[in-house]
Amino acid sequence: MPTATDQFFADLAQRGEEPLLRRSSGSIRFDIGAKGEVQRWFVTIDHGTFAVSRRSQKADCSIQTDTDVFENIVTGKDNAFAALLRGALEADGDPELLLLFQRVFSGPLRSTHPSAVGRG
């Protein structure tokens, strides 16, 4: 069974043009996991179109985080920029690419206020 991370990158590779990133180009390398067990994903953004591979090469922005943090980001339980600010995610290179790329992560999970349950 694929992980949320695997599914995220597979979906990203199949995604058509992302209108929110139409004016953006660059590359991001994601190093996800703990030392010795790091998965690398290389994403190229070309005016809103994505190419995804497992190459390990220099990118305009590189992201390092552990598996749990990244899984929470791609499932909408966490925010990439918030993880960066609290030190759970590290970024080198062009941080603007992370801010732009954050648009393709799932949005935050919506919670229902207890008083709204059962109303119709």
All heavy atoms as an XYZ file, in Angstrom:
925
protein
N       0.848     -1.180      0.000
C       0.000      0.000      0.000
C       0.895      1.246      0.000
O       1.791      1.359      0.828
C      -0.889     -0.032      1.235
C      -1.842      1.115      1.313
S      -3.006      0.800      2.663
C      -4.079      2.159      2.403
N       0.649      2.176     -0.917
C       1.503      3.368     -0.975
C       1.257      4.290      0.224
O       0.149      4.365      0.751
C       1.101      4.048     -2.278
C      -0.220      3.487     -2.643
C      -0.337      2.153     -1.973
N       2.313      4.967      0.625
C       2.193      5.941      1.700
C       1.557      7.215      1.160
O       1.442      7.398     -0.055
C       3.574      6.283      2.286
O       4.339      6.955      1.265
C       4.306      5.040      2.778
N       1.167      8.103      2.056
C       0.619      9.394      1.638
C       1.652     10.171      0.827
O       1.304     10.871     -0.127
C       0.169     10.199      2.854
N       2.925     10.036      1.184
C       3.996     10.710      0.443
C       4.095     10.157     -0.970
O       4.140     10.916     -1.947
C       5.347     10.552      1.177
O       5.253     11.195      2.455
C       6.479     11.157      0.380
N       4.128      8.831     -1.104
C       4.181      8.209     -2.428
C       2.984      8.634     -3.278
O       3.132      8.955     -4.462
C       4.199      6.684     -2.314
C       5.453      6.154     -1.654
O       6.513      6.801     -1.734
O       5.375      5.070     -1.037
N       1.815      8.617     -2.674
C       0.598      8.989     -3.397
C       0.624     10.457     -3.819
O       0.217     10.802     -4.929
C      -0.638      8.714     -2.541
C      -1.926      8.812     -3.313
C      -2.006      7.778     -4.418
O      -1.817      6.589     -4.191
N      -2.273      8.219     -5.648
N       1.125     11.330     -2.944
C       1.213     12.751     -3.264
C       2.066     12.964     -4.509
O       1.658     13.667     -5.441
C       1.797     13.541     -2.081
C       2.119     14.961     -2.437
C       1.111     15.909     -2.537
C       3.426     15.343     -2.690
C       1.410     17.219     -2.893
C       3.738     16.651     -3.030
C       2.722     17.592     -3.131
N       3.263     12.360     -4.542
C       4.151     12.573     -5.683
C       3.631     11.885     -6.944
O       3.798     12.409     -8.048
C       5.584     12.154     -5.343
C       6.275     13.131     -4.444
C       6.591     12.801     -3.140
C       6.608     14.401     -4.884
C       7.219     13.711     -2.297
C       7.229     15.322     -4.057
C       7.537     14.972     -2.756
N       2.972     10.735     -6.808
C       2.369     10.074     -7.972
C       1.262     10.954     -8.558
O       1.180     11.139     -9.778
C       1.818      8.705     -7.581
N       0.425     11.515     -7.687
C      -0.652     12.403     -8.143
C      -0.079     13.666     -8.780
O      -0.598     14.151     -9.785
C      -1.576     12.779     -6.987
C      -2.415     11.614     -6.487
O      -2.461     10.556     -7.164
O      -2.998     11.753     -5.388
N       0.975     14.193     -8.192
C       1.599     15.405     -8.718
C       2.143     15.162    -10.128
O       1.997     16.007    -11.009
C       2.730     15.864     -7.783
C       3.349     17.220     -8.069
C       2.328     18.341     -7.914
C       4.525     17.451     -7.122
N       2.730     13.998    -10.347
C       3.279     13.649    -11.663
C       2.176     13.563    -12.723
O       2.426     13.846    -13.896
C       4.045     12.336    -11.592
N       0.967     13.185    -12.312
C      -0.156     13.039    -13.236
C      -0.991     14.310    -13.381
O      -1.870     14.380    -14.236
C      -1.074     11.902    -12.754
C      -0.391     10.566    -12.692
C       0.117     10.127    -14.048
O      -0.585     10.196    -15.038
N       1.372      9.700    -14.093
N      -0.707     15.270    -12.550
C      -1.489     16.503    -12.511
C      -1.271     17.310    -13.786
O      -0.178     17.376    -14.308
C      -1.029     17.308    -11.300
C      -1.874     18.460    -10.959
C      -1.286     19.128     -9.721
N      -2.365     19.652     -8.928
C      -2.312     19.864     -7.642
N      -1.216     19.599     -6.974
N      -3.329     20.342     -6.995
N      -2.295     17.930    -14.244
C      -2.158     18.839    -15.384
C      -1.553     20.147    -14.910
O      -0.950     20.230    -13.838
N      -1.755     21.163    -15.662
C      -1.227     22.479    -15.294
C      -1.900     22.981    -14.030
O      -3.116     22.858    -13.868
C      -1.457     23.481    -16.417
C      -0.894     24.858    -16.102
C      -1.159     25.869    -17.191
O      -1.486     25.465    -18.318
O      -1.048     27.067    -16.912
N      -1.098     23.543    -13.130
C      -1.608     24.130    -11.892
C      -1.693     25.642    -12.112
O      -0.665     26.325    -12.148
C      -0.676     23.811    -10.725
C      -1.040     24.499     -9.426
C      -2.445     24.169     -8.964
O      -2.764     22.983     -8.797
O      -3.243     25.113     -8.789
N      -2.906     26.183    -12.278
C      -3.052     27.601    -12.569
C      -2.402     28.528    -11.530
O      -1.902     29.591    -11.885
C      -4.567     27.818    -12.601
C      -5.139     26.473    -12.880
C      -4.190     25.487    -12.259
N      -2.377     28.110    -10.272
C      -1.787     28.956     -9.230
C      -0.280     29.123     -9.384
O       0.304     30.035     -8.816
C      -2.094     28.376     -7.848
C      -3.562     28.386     -7.428
C      -3.743     27.627     -6.127
C      -4.074     29.806     -7.300
N       0.352     28.220    -10.151
C       1.805     28.290    -10.347
C       2.176     28.589    -11.801
O       3.305     28.376    -12.217
C       2.461     26.986     -9.893
C       2.303     26.661     -8.410
C       2.907     25.305     -8.099
C       2.927     27.730     -7.555
N       1.232     29.107    -12.547
C       1.444     29.373    -13.973
C       2.624     30.308    -14.231
O       3.286     30.223    -15.248
C       0.171     29.953    -14.576
C       0.191     30.015    -16.081
C      -1.130     30.468    -16.642
N      -2.136     29.438    -16.386
C      -3.400     29.713    -16.102
N      -3.825     30.950    -16.026
N      -4.255     28.744    -15.884
N       2.916     31.187    -13.296
C       4.010     32.151    -13.474
C       5.299     31.717    -12.784
O       6.223     32.497    -12.645
C       3.595     33.515    -12.935
C       2.465     34.115    -13.705
C       2.134     35.477    -13.194
N       1.067     36.058    -13.998
C       0.490     37.187    -13.755
N       0.865     37.897    -12.710
N      -0.463     37.640    -14.537
N       5.359     30.461    -12.360
C       6.494     29.979    -11.574
C       7.276     28.910    -12.313
O       6.708     28.084    -13.017
C       6.001     29.387    -10.253
O       5.243     30.331     -9.550
N       8.583     28.936    -12.114
C       9.474     27.907    -12.638
C      10.599     27.692    -11.643
O      11.020     28.628    -10.968
C      10.059     28.309    -13.990
O       9.062     28.353    -14.977
N      11.076     26.464    -11.559
C      12.183     26.138    -10.659
C      12.161     24.668    -10.311
O      11.338     23.903    -10.821
N      13.066     24.280     -9.432
C      13.143     22.879     -9.018
C      13.267     22.788     -7.504
O      13.865     23.652     -6.858
C      14.329     22.183     -9.689
O      15.534     22.844     -9.362
N      12.656     21.734     -6.969
C      12.692     21.479     -5.526
C      13.066     20.016     -5.321
O      12.481     19.131     -5.939
C      11.330     21.741     -4.853
C      10.834     23.160     -5.144
C      11.433     21.506     -3.346
C       9.440     23.436     -4.621
N      14.045     19.780     -4.440
C      14.390     18.414     -4.059
C      13.892     18.196     -2.638
O      14.166     18.992     -1.746
C      15.890     18.167     -4.126
C      16.215     16.679     -3.922
C      17.702     16.407     -3.878
N      18.207     16.858     -2.595
C      19.296     17.616     -2.453
N      19.980     18.018     -3.479
N      19.691     17.971     -1.243
N      13.153     17.130     -2.439
C      12.634     16.770     -1.125
C      13.436     15.594     -0.603
O      13.491     14.545     -1.244
C      11.155     16.367     -1.224
C      10.251     17.499     -1.610
C      10.023     17.793     -2.942
C       9.625     18.261     -0.636
C       9.179     18.831     -3.309
C       8.787     19.308     -0.988
C       8.569     19.591     -2.340
N      14.071     15.764      0.553
C      14.779     14.688      1.251
C      13.925     14.361      2.471
O      13.889     15.131      3.436
C      16.177     15.125      1.664
C      17.060     15.462      0.476
O      16.869     14.866     -0.599
O      17.948     16.323      0.615
N      13.232     13.227      2.420
C      12.233     12.896      3.431
C      12.642     11.628      4.164
O      12.859     10.588      3.552
C      10.853     12.701      2.771
C      10.477     13.966      1.992
C       9.804     12.353      3.817
C       9.329     13.773      1.044
N      12.747     11.720      5.486
C      13.075     10.555      6.304
C      14.221     10.846      7.246
O      14.671     11.971      7.390
N      14.690      9.788      7.883
C      15.803      9.885      8.828
C      17.088      9.470      8.123
O      17.058      8.826      7.076
C      15.537      8.986     10.029
N      18.212      9.812      8.716
C      19.503      9.448      8.131
C      19.543      7.959      7.833
O      19.125      7.140      8.623
C      20.638      9.820      9.079
C      20.831     11.311      9.219
C      22.067     11.610     10.026
C      22.168     13.064     10.347
N      22.768     13.873      9.359
N      20.044      7.623      6.664
C      20.123      6.230      6.248
C      18.872      5.716      5.571
O      18.907      4.725      4.869
N      17.749      6.378      5.779
C      16.482      5.953      5.183
C      15.778      7.124      4.519
O      14.580      7.297      4.654
C      15.582      5.345      6.249
C      16.123      4.068      6.850
C      15.168      3.462      7.853
O      13.946      3.649      7.703
O      15.646      2.815      8.782
N      16.535      7.927      3.784
C      15.979      9.119      3.160
C      15.458      8.794      1.768
O      16.141      8.173      0.960
C      17.047     10.240      3.082
C      16.532     11.439      2.311
C      17.481     10.650      4.478
N      14.228      9.209      1.509
C      13.652      9.136      0.171
C      13.855     10.489     -0.494
O      13.608     11.521      0.132
C      12.156      8.858      0.230
C      11.780      7.493      0.676
C      10.272      7.300      0.525
O       9.620      7.906     -0.320
N       9.728      6.452      1.374
N      14.304     10.480     -1.734
C      14.501     11.738     -2.446
C      13.500     11.831     -3.591
O      13.300     10.877     -4.329
C      15.919     11.828     -2.979
C      16.895     12.053     -1.875
C      18.246     12.535     -2.392
N      19.073     12.940     -1.273
C      19.824     12.114     -0.553
N      19.858     10.835     -0.846
N      20.546     12.561      0.449
N      12.906     13.007     -3.691
C      11.984     13.312     -4.775
C      12.452     14.624     -5.394
O      12.757     15.573     -4.679
C      10.566     13.464     -4.246
C      10.016     12.226     -3.628
C      10.126     11.843     -2.325
C       9.293     11.198     -4.289
N       9.503     10.644     -2.141
C       8.974     10.228     -3.332
C       8.857     11.011     -5.600
C       8.259      9.089     -3.634
C       8.140      9.884     -5.896
C       7.847      8.933     -4.915
N      12.493     14.685     -6.710
C      12.925     15.882     -7.419
C      11.750     16.374     -8.261
O      11.224     15.636     -9.093
C      14.126     15.557     -8.314
C      14.776     16.762     -8.913
C      15.715     17.484     -8.192
C      14.458     17.180    -10.197
C      16.324     18.597     -8.742
C      15.062     18.290    -10.752
C      16.002     19.005    -10.027
N      11.322     17.607     -8.003
C      10.169     18.171     -8.693
C      10.608     19.401     -9.471
O      11.239     20.306     -8.921
C       9.054     18.567     -7.688
C       7.884     19.220     -8.417
C       8.597     17.364     -6.892
N      10.277     19.410    -10.753
C      10.533     20.572    -11.588
C       9.189     21.228    -11.888
O       8.224     20.548    -12.243
C      11.199     20.168    -12.920
O      12.399     19.465    -12.622
C      11.530     21.380    -13.761
N       9.152     22.539    -11.711
C       7.955     23.317    -12.005
C       8.289     24.175    -13.225
O       9.255     24.936    -13.208
C       7.568     24.232    -10.830
C       7.426     23.430     -9.542
C       6.294     25.013    -11.157
C       7.435     24.284     -8.285
N       7.500     24.029    -14.269
C       7.707     24.819    -15.484
C       6.391     25.498    -15.847
O       5.536     24.899    -16.491
C       8.186     23.921    -16.627
C       8.502     24.698    -17.895
O       8.597     25.950    -17.843
O       8.639     24.060    -18.948
N       6.230     26.709    -15.346
C       5.021     27.499    -15.588
C       3.749     26.719    -15.256
O       2.814     26.653    -16.043
C       5.003     28.029    -17.018
C       6.132     28.981    -17.279
N       7.351     28.558    -17.746
C       6.239     30.305    -17.067
C       8.162     29.591    -17.844
N       7.510     30.664    -17.426
N       3.763     26.110    -14.071
C       2.585     25.418    -13.569
C       2.485     23.951    -13.937
O       1.563     23.270    -13.515
N       3.432     23.439    -14.718
C       3.447     22.028    -15.084
C       4.553     21.332    -14.297
O       5.655     21.870    -14.182
C       3.682     21.859    -16.599
O       2.648     22.566    -17.294
C       3.649     20.402    -16.999
N       4.265     20.145    -13.760
C       5.210     19.443    -12.907
C       5.842     18.251    -13.607
O       5.194     17.557    -14.373
C       4.497     18.914    -11.652
C       3.860     19.983    -10.831
C       2.510     20.247    -10.940
C       4.613     20.734     -9.955
C       1.912     21.240    -10.185
C       4.032     21.738     -9.191
C       2.682     21.987     -9.311
N       7.102     18.016    -13.277
C       7.794     16.778    -13.632
C       8.356     16.238    -12.328
O       8.957     16.992    -11.550
C       8.906     17.033    -14.639
N       8.139     14.963    -12.056
C       8.558     14.355    -10.795
C       9.482     13.180    -11.098
O       9.191     12.360    -11.965
C       7.334     13.858     -9.991
C       7.767     13.189     -8.699
C       6.371     15.000     -9.715
N      10.590     13.108    -10.360
C      11.503     11.972    -10.504
C      12.120     11.673     -9.144
O      11.844     12.356     -8.163
C      12.600     12.280    -11.531
O      13.519     13.213    -11.007
N      12.958     10.661     -9.101
C      13.654     10.292     -7.869
C      15.127     10.680     -7.958
O      15.951     10.185     -7.196
C      13.525      8.782     -7.628
C      12.106      8.265     -7.475
C      11.349      8.844     -6.303
N      11.908      8.556     -5.019
C      11.513      7.600     -4.201
N      10.527      6.829     -4.539
N      12.103      7.427     -3.048
N      15.472     11.568     -8.885
C      16.860     11.989     -9.055
C      17.383     12.682     -7.803
O      16.644     13.348     -7.092
C      16.989     12.955    -10.234
C      16.704     12.315    -11.558
C      16.940     13.275    -12.677
N      16.080     14.443    -12.499
C      15.888     15.373    -13.417
N      16.484     15.286    -14.569
N      15.094     16.375    -13.188
N      18.650     12.531     -7.579
C      19.318     13.210     -6.473
C      20.290     14.203     -7.099
O      21.421     13.856     -7.407
C      20.069     12.203     -5.602
O      20.735     12.879     -4.563
N      19.790     15.400     -7.320
C      20.636     16.418     -7.931
C      20.357     17.761     -7.290
O      19.404     17.929     -6.553
C      20.418     16.473     -9.440
C      19.073     17.018     -9.860
C      18.928     17.011    -11.370
O      19.030     15.969    -11.994
N      18.680     18.167    -11.948
N      21.206     18.702     -7.578
C      21.072     20.046     -7.026
C      19.781     20.676     -7.547
O      19.430     20.517     -8.709
C      22.278     20.895     -7.428
C      22.304     22.253     -6.774
C      23.644     22.910     -6.996
C      23.702     24.333     -6.520
N      23.334     24.579     -5.157
N      19.082     21.363     -6.653
C      17.828     22.016     -6.998
C      17.873     23.471     -6.557
O      18.720     23.864     -5.759
C      16.669     21.290     -6.318
N      16.935     24.252     -7.048
C      16.838     25.654     -6.644
C      16.480     25.776     -5.167
O      16.869     26.721     -4.489
C      15.783     26.380     -7.480
C      16.114     26.384     -8.957
O      17.304     26.599     -9.299
O      15.201     26.162     -9.770
N      15.723     24.797     -4.666
C      15.327     24.752     -3.257
C      15.377     23.295     -2.821
O      14.932     22.414     -3.555
C      13.911     25.305     -3.097
S      13.279     25.285     -1.408
N      15.941     23.036     -1.661
C      15.916     21.671     -1.130
C      15.244     21.685      0.226
O      15.443     22.586      1.032
C      17.319     21.070     -1.049
O      18.127     21.802     -0.181
N      14.424     20.678      0.434
C      13.621     20.537      1.643
C      14.046     19.269      2.359
O      14.154     18.215      1.731
C      12.120     20.429      1.288
C      11.661     21.581      0.394
C      11.271     20.285      2.542
C      11.780     22.938      1.020
N      14.273     19.362      3.667
C      14.590     18.195      4.484
C      13.607     18.140      5.649
O      13.418     19.138      6.347
C      16.013     18.264      5.059
C      17.123     18.384      4.041
C      17.383     19.819      3.620
O      17.273     20.737      4.402
N      17.721     20.004      2.359
N      13.008     16.969      5.822
C      12.109     16.762      6.952
C      11.938     15.277      7.177
O      12.306     14.467      6.331
C      10.739     17.449      6.726
O      10.005     17.448      7.958
C       9.931     16.775      5.647
N      11.363     14.917      8.323
C      11.141     13.492      8.564
C       9.817     13.059      7.938
O       8.991     13.885      7.538
C      11.236     13.137     10.047
C      10.121     13.687     10.903
O       8.961     13.705     10.458
O      10.405     14.099     12.037
N       9.647     11.776      7.853
C       8.499     11.192      7.169
C       7.175     11.628      7.786
O       6.236     11.987      7.076
C       8.606      9.655      7.177
O       9.842      9.295      6.556
C       7.458      9.010      6.430
N       7.087     11.601      9.110
C       5.829     11.952      9.773
C       5.418     13.389      9.483
O       4.242     13.662      9.237
C       5.925     11.736     11.287
C       6.013     10.267     11.660
O       5.608      9.411     10.850
O       6.508      9.978     12.774
N       6.371     14.311      9.532
C       6.064     15.723      9.264
C       5.551     15.879      7.830
O       4.528     16.531      7.590
C       7.292     16.631      9.510
C       7.038     18.050      9.015
C       7.660     16.636     10.989
N       6.240     15.259      6.869
C       5.821     15.405      5.477
C       4.459     14.763      5.235
O       3.620     15.328      4.527
C       6.865     14.827      4.510
C       6.648     15.307      3.106
C       7.022     16.581      2.732
C       6.044     14.491      2.166
C       6.796     17.038      1.439
C       5.821     14.929      0.874
C       6.201     16.217      0.515
N       4.222     13.612      5.837
C       2.911     12.959      5.692
C       1.806     13.874      6.236
O       0.738     13.973      5.641
C       2.898     11.613      6.417
C       3.865     10.619      5.829
C       3.236      9.560      4.952
O       2.102      9.135      5.234
O       3.897      9.158      3.979
N       2.070     14.548      7.347
C       1.081     15.475      7.900
C       0.855     16.669      6.973
O      -0.264     17.168      6.859
C       1.497     15.952      9.286
C       1.271     14.899     10.345
O       0.446     14.011     10.202
N       2.027     14.989     11.425
N       1.903     17.117      6.302
C       1.764     18.235      5.373
C       0.921     17.822      4.168
O      -0.008     18.530      3.782
C       3.150     18.763      4.943
C       3.846     19.455      6.126
C       3.019     19.730      3.754
C       5.308     19.778      5.887
N       1.234     16.680      3.563
C       0.511     16.289      2.345
C      -0.921     15.846      2.611
O      -1.736     15.827      1.695
C       1.266     15.218      1.514
C       2.612     15.728      1.065
C       1.375     13.903      2.227
N      -1.237     15.511      3.854
C      -2.612     15.133      4.185
C      -3.412     16.301      4.760
O      -4.578     16.135      5.112
C      -2.642     13.950      5.177
O      -1.923     14.312      6.357
C      -2.059     12.696      4.551
N      -2.784     17.471      4.865
C      -3.492     18.653      5.334
C      -3.548     18.817      6.837
O      -4.219     19.711      7.342
N      -2.846     17.970      7.580
C      -2.841     18.068      9.038
C      -1.842     19.103      9.530
O      -1.885     19.507     10.690
C      -2.507     16.712      9.664
C      -3.546     15.656      9.375
C      -3.099     14.317      9.909
C      -4.051     13.230      9.474
N      -3.530     11.892      9.759
N      -0.906     19.505      8.665
C       0.133     20.476      9.030
C       0.363     21.386      7.837
O      -0.061     21.095      6.721
C       1.422     19.746      9.410
C       2.381     20.587     10.244
O       2.113     21.795     10.476
O       3.405     20.040     10.678
N       1.031     22.471      8.088
C       1.334     23.473      7.079
C       2.846     23.520      6.899
O       3.582     23.548      7.882
C       0.786     24.817      7.572
C       1.133     25.955      6.671
O       2.271     26.425      6.680
N       0.168     26.408      5.914
N       3.310     23.511      5.658
C       4.751     23.478      5.381
C       5.470     24.685      5.966
O       6.546     24.553      6.556
C       4.997     23.392      3.881
N       4.903     25.860      5.825
C       5.568     27.049      6.333
C       5.603     27.047      7.860
O       6.602     27.416      8.467
C       4.891     28.318      5.809
C       5.713     29.549      6.040
C       6.912     29.739      5.373
C       5.300     30.503      6.943
C       7.682     30.867      5.597
C       6.056     31.637      7.169
C       7.256     31.821      6.495
N       4.529     26.581      8.499
C       4.513     26.476      9.961
C       5.575     25.479     10.427
O       6.276     25.714     11.411
C       3.131     26.056     10.448
N       5.713     24.355      9.703
C       6.741     23.358     10.038
C       8.135     23.962      9.884
O       9.029     23.702     10.692
C       6.588     22.124      9.153
N       8.323     24.795      8.874
C       9.595     25.484      8.676
C       9.891     26.410      9.848
O      10.997     26.406     10.403
C       9.563     26.272      7.361
C      10.802     27.091      7.020
C      11.986     26.188      6.708
C      10.514     28.022      5.845
N       8.910     27.170     10.268
C       9.105     28.131     11.360
C       9.419     27.448     12.693
O      10.180     27.982     13.493
C       7.873     29.021     11.513
C       7.632     30.012     10.377
C       6.331     30.776     10.607
C       8.801     30.994     10.253
N       8.865     26.282     12.920
C       9.132     25.611     14.194
C      10.330     24.656     14.112
O      10.667     23.980     15.070
C       7.896     24.914     14.730
C       7.396     23.741     14.017
C       6.206     23.087     14.748
N       5.843     21.897     14.072
C       5.031     21.824     13.037
N       4.445     22.916     12.597
N       4.786     20.676     12.459
N      10.987     24.601     12.947
C      12.206     23.808     12.806
C      11.986     22.340     12.484
O      12.928     21.565     12.475
N      10.761     21.937     12.190
C      10.472     20.546     11.842
C      10.763     20.267     10.370
O      10.800     19.118      9.953
C       9.012     20.215     12.151
N      10.962     21.312      9.597
C      11.278     21.219      8.184
C      12.378     22.237      7.918
O      12.332     23.344      8.448
C      10.018     21.556      7.369
C      10.099     21.541      5.860
C       8.772     21.038      5.295
C      10.384     22.907      5.304
N      13.375     21.857      7.147
C      14.467     22.767      6.790
C      14.432     23.008      5.294
O      14.125     22.105      4.518
C      15.813     22.166      7.175
C      15.995     21.986      8.662
C      17.327     21.331      9.003
O      18.221     21.283      8.140
O      17.449     20.850     10.138
N      14.744     24.240      4.898
C      14.778     24.585      3.479
C      16.082     25.319      3.186
O      16.486     26.202      3.937
C      13.588     25.462      3.116
N      16.725     24.921      2.098
C      17.932     25.592      1.622
C      17.656     26.089      0.209
O      16.891     25.480     -0.533
C      19.115     24.614      1.584
C      19.501     24.123      2.963
O      19.578     24.946      3.893
O      19.705     22.903      3.115
N      18.297     27.176     -0.141
C      18.118     27.710     -1.488
C      17.029     28.757     -1.503
O      16.913     29.570     -0.588
N      16.200     28.717     -2.521
C      15.158     29.720     -2.740
C      13.898     29.393     -1.931
O      13.096     28.554     -2.339
C      14.826     29.769     -4.234
C      13.854     30.872     -4.604
O      13.343     31.562     -3.699
O      13.603     31.045     -5.813
N      13.689     30.066     -0.783
C      12.526     29.751      0.056
C      11.199     30.139     -0.606
O      10.151     29.612     -0.248
C      12.770     30.550      1.329
C      13.666     31.670      0.912
C      14.503     31.142     -0.212
N      11.243     31.036     -1.580
C      10.014     31.428     -2.267
C       9.378     30.236     -2.986
O       8.162     30.125     -3.071
C      10.290     32.543     -3.275
C       9.036     33.054     -3.943
C       9.306     34.198     -4.899
O      10.394     34.772     -4.887
O       8.383     34.510     -5.672
N      10.217     29.311     -3.472
C       9.670     28.123     -4.131
C       8.849     27.275     -3.163
O       7.816     26.727     -3.537
C      10.783     27.287     -4.754
C      11.260     27.758     -6.118
C      12.479     26.963     -6.565
C      10.158     27.657     -7.147
N       9.305     27.167     -1.909
C       8.518     26.431     -0.921
C       7.179     27.128     -0.695
O       6.133     26.481     -0.654
C       9.266     26.294      0.405
C       8.462     25.690      1.558
C       7.994     24.277      1.224
C       9.271     25.697      2.837
N       7.197     28.443     -0.573
C       5.948     29.175     -0.364
C       5.002     28.995     -1.542
O       3.799     28.803     -1.357
C       6.237     30.664     -0.140
C       6.919     30.994      1.180
C       7.288     32.470      1.233
C       6.030     30.628      2.349
N       5.528     29.037     -2.756
C       4.696     28.831     -3.935
C       4.183     27.395     -4.006
O       3.010     27.150     -4.285
C       5.481     29.165     -5.204
C       5.830     30.632     -5.409
C       6.818     30.787     -6.556
C       4.572     31.453     -5.658
N       5.072     26.438     -3.730
C       4.715     25.022     -3.817
C       3.684     24.636     -2.764
O       2.899     23.709     -2.964
C       5.974     24.161     -3.675
C       5.760     22.727     -4.054
C       5.770     22.345     -5.386
C       5.554     21.758     -3.089
C       5.566     21.019     -5.743
C       5.360     20.436     -3.435
C       5.365     20.076     -4.771
N       3.672     25.354     -1.663
C       2.719     25.061     -0.591
C       1.281     25.079     -1.115
O       0.410     24.411     -0.573
C       2.890     26.076      0.537
C       2.002     25.812      1.720
C       2.368     26.658      2.898
O       3.443     26.525      3.426
N       1.469     27.539      3.296
N       1.045     25.787     -2.207
C      -0.295     25.855     -2.788
C      -0.809     24.507     -3.287
O      -2.008     24.330     -3.450
C      -0.304     26.859     -3.940
C      -0.007     28.251     -3.507
C       0.124     29.167     -4.688
N       0.412     30.523     -4.244
C       0.517     31.552     -5.064
N       0.359     31.385     -6.361
N       0.789     32.742     -4.576
N       0.086     23.570     -3.564
C      -0.363     22.266     -4.068
C      -0.566     21.235     -2.968
O      -1.093     20.157     -3.226
C       0.581     21.696     -5.160
C       0.680     22.635     -6.333
C       1.929     21.355     -4.614
N      -0.144     21.558     -1.740
C      -0.409     20.659     -0.626
C      -1.883     20.747     -0.261
O      -2.531     21.755     -0.509
C       0.435     21.028      0.601
C       1.903     20.777      0.443
C       2.820     21.756      0.769
C       2.386     19.559     -0.021
C       4.183     21.533      0.639
C       3.741     19.321     -0.154
C       4.644     20.316      0.179
N      -2.406     19.711      0.365
C      -3.796     19.735      0.825
C      -3.990     20.876      1.794
O      -3.092     21.210      2.565
C      -4.137     18.423      1.536
O      -4.090     17.362      0.643
N      -5.163     21.441      1.755
C      -5.489     22.487      2.712
C      -5.695     21.894      4.089
O      -5.733     20.676      4.257
N      -5.826     22.751      5.086
C      -6.034     22.244      6.448
C      -7.356     21.492      6.557
O      -8.314     21.807      5.865
C      -6.052     23.520      7.306
C      -6.356     24.617      6.362
C      -5.856     24.185      5.008
N      -7.326     20.497      7.418
C      -8.552     19.747      7.656
C      -9.551     20.654      8.351
O      -9.210     21.429      9.229
C      -8.270     18.531      8.544
C      -7.347     17.479      7.942
C      -7.070     16.391      8.973
C      -7.970     16.876      6.705
N     -10.781     20.565      7.930
C     -11.833     21.377      8.536
C     -12.416     20.612      9.712
O     -12.746     19.444      9.597
C     -12.935     21.656      7.516
C     -12.434     22.328      6.255
C     -12.472     23.830      6.437
N     -12.199     24.482      5.166
C     -11.090     25.152      4.927
N     -10.156     25.254      5.829
N     -10.914     25.741      3.778
N     -12.530     21.288     10.822
C     -13.183     20.649     11.954
C     -14.578     21.251     12.091
O     -14.814     22.391     11.708
C     -12.390     20.862     13.238
O     -12.318     22.233     13.543
N     -15.459     20.481     12.612
C     -16.808     20.943     12.803
C     -16.987     21.300     14.275
O     -16.677     20.529     15.149
C     -17.834     19.849     12.416
O     -17.560     19.469     11.074
C     -19.237     20.326     12.543
N     -17.441     22.492     14.499
C     -17.696     22.922     15.867
C     -18.804     22.044     16.444
O     -19.787     21.740     15.767
C     -18.129     24.400     15.877
C     -18.181     24.966     17.250
N     -19.269     24.809     18.070
C     -17.270     25.673     17.946
C     -19.039     25.414     19.220
N     -17.838     25.939     19.176
N     -18.636     21.587     17.703
C     -19.638     20.688     18.312
C     -21.054     21.211     18.238
O     -21.994     20.447     18.103
C     -19.172     20.549     19.758
C     -17.719     20.874     19.734
C     -17.540     21.857     18.606
N     -21.233     22.519     18.303
C     -22.592     23.079     18.281
C     -23.224     22.971     16.902
O     -24.435     23.083     16.769
C     -22.579     24.541     18.740
O     -21.836     25.326     17.808
N     -22.402     22.722     15.864
C     -22.951     22.615     14.506
C     -23.335     21.188     14.147
O     -24.024     20.971     13.160
C     -21.910     23.140     13.500
N     -22.900     20.201     14.945
C     -23.207     18.814     14.650
C     -24.698     18.568     14.862
O     -25.276     18.973     15.856
C     -22.359     17.859     15.533
C     -22.778     16.422     15.331
C     -20.886     18.055     15.244
N     -25.313     17.901     13.914
C     -26.724     17.566     14.050
C     -27.665     18.628     13.540
O     -28.857     18.425     13.503
N     -27.129     19.780     13.154
C     -28.003     20.811     12.589
C     -28.258     20.493     11.135
O     -27.424     19.997     10.434
C     -27.375     22.193     12.709
C     -27.298     22.678     14.133
C     -26.775     24.087     14.165
N     -26.571     24.492     15.544
C     -25.979     25.590     15.887
N     -25.516     26.407     14.959
N     -25.827     25.904     17.137
N     -29.355     20.865     10.622
C     -29.618     20.566      9.244
C     -30.473     21.492      8.611
O     -31.249     22.049      8.274
